[in-house]
Amino acid sequence: MAISNFFYPLNSTLRPLLHSTFLNSSFTQLNLTKKSIYPTRKPRRTHINAQSNGSGSADASDRLISAVCYFYPFFDGIQYGKYVITQFTPMQALIQPLVPAIRVFKSFPFNGFLVFLTLYFVVVRNRNFTRYVRFNTMQAIVLDVLLIFPDLLERSFNPRGGWGLDLLMILDSTVFLFLLVSLVYGSSSCLLGQVPRLPIVAEAADRQVL
């Protein structure tokens, strides 16, 4: 199978990430007869629940939109799988059905950036979409933003052989496998109406979805 044509370096784009904080408050009121202390308010962590109109689970459309969003970082970072895919035949069989979609995504250099703008401003910042959809979309965006770090390492550290090439192969393969696991876990959880929380990116996504 000729899959290696899809793996070429991409220019990563910087994504703005905002940060917000929680405040704790407490106060003490003294009385002549007794001393009462009001408990300190603890910051409440926002939980994203799958909701629909009284059913307790996400609507089918919300599930589908959320599941599809996780293909974005996987397609954008598919080049990191050039070593794994070319060496393992089962991996080639797994990726083969996605080749037409990957070809379309890679057909224009700015497709990744255009998809980012669309997802961020049309979905994440649009309150017409449920919080469930916006949270999962933001997780996919943050995951894609993190690809800038292995991209910078690969550009600054470009060995031709020896142990340096071995380290590069390990780095690329690790990034690809993480993207693949995130795709499978995120999409399958969304299709089941559950809320996937990816390591590293879930907290950042929580802060962005107001």
C-alpha angles and dihedrals in degrees: 000000000000104000101133091087090077096061114088132129117278130201107244118218127220116242124203114241122192126206129209132183137212123229127219120208133189136164138184127219119196123207129190092240104034142005118236123188120199112220120250113257111239121216109261116229114225113238120200110219126191104242139174134164098312096313098104093230134081120273117256092249092051091050093050095047092048093048094050092052091068090065089068099074091038093055091043092053100036091114090071088069095063092109098042096044096047093048101044120057095198089057090053090053090050094051097040096085089054095052096096092051091045090050091054093046092051095042093091123039094223097047092102092053093046091051089050092053091047095050095043101044101027099040113016095042094040112093090194085081118073120256088247092062094042093050094051091045091051091050089055091049094049090048089054091048090057089062088078090077099058088041092056091046091051093049095048095038108045109156122184097207148332125058091333091063090047090055091048091051091050092049094048093045092049092051092048094049091049090052091048094050090046090051094049095042096042098044096042092048091051093048088053091050094248128130114246116207110196118205115255095007105055096077092048090050091050091056093050098049105076 
